[in-house]
Amino acid sequence: MFGSREVLLLDRPFKCAGCCCTCHECCQQTLDVAALDPALKIATVRQPLLGGGLAPSLDVMDREGNALASISGPTCCVGGACFDTTFTVWSPEGLPIGKVTKEGARDFGELVQQSLTDADNFVLNFPKDTDKKTKAAMLSSLLLLDYMFFEDEGALACDPVNCACKFKCCDLYCCGCLTPCSCSCGEPAPPPPATGL
């Protein structure tokens, strides 16, 4: 909204998310970008088949399906509360034209915020002369990246009953599938096996 006026309508249809390989259209994350009305479609942001292999990718297309840009992320390891995660924006000609960066925690307060809430800080960089429709598509891409990779169970899970904690370091990425890489501490030992009398 701009003041009290809506300026963009984003539609993200239900898809299988992060739990399986992006080998079919039903698993490809998609976001349609429209100006106020779904009939006034500006762009589509879509995950390619196999999700970009070992580097998460998105294709950004205008309403006719022509390429506006593509976005590729870091190889294999995505996210993490302690370091920046940068996605490079590429022109259709293969030249870098911008960046989307999810900022890691800069201090203990930000680490707690990112570990216990869904609040994240992003920076979106693109050339000043970029047209409005491409800017809208890029901003929408940032939101889709946030939903795909950073809106999850959080980086920290504590179980006070069992005196256990688990901290997610990052997600390992392969062909659209995300696997959390985490450290655990304080988990109770499993009970000893039952013995027969």
MOGINOR-V879899 format. One line per field, one symbol per residue. ss: DSSP state (H for helix, E for strand, - for the rest). psi: psi as a letter, one per 40 degrees, with the letter a starting at -180 (. if undefined). burial: 1 if it has 24 or more other C-alpha atoms within 12 Angstrom, else 0. A space follows every 50 residues. Layout:
# MOGINOR-V879899
ss: ???
psi: ???
burial: ???
This chain:
# MOGINOR-V879899
ss: -E--E---EEE-------------HHH--EEEEE------EEEEEE--HH HH--EEEEEEEE----EEEEEEEEE-EE------EEEEEE-----EEEEE EEE----HHHHHHHHH----EEEEEE-----HHHHHHHHHHHHHHHHHHH -----EEEE----EEEEEEEEEEE--EEEEEEEEE------------
psi: ihbehidihhhgihihheeiigeideehhihhhigdhdefhdihhihiie eebehhiihhiadeeihdiihiaihdhhaheeiihhhhhiideeiheaih hhhiheiddddddddeiehihihhhiidehidddddddddddddddddde gaeiehhigddefiihhhdahhhhfehhhhhiiiiehiiiiiiiii.
burial: 00000001111100001100110000111111111000001111111111 11111111111110001111111101111111011111111000001111 11111000001001100011110111000000111111111111110111 11011110000000011111111111111100000000000000000
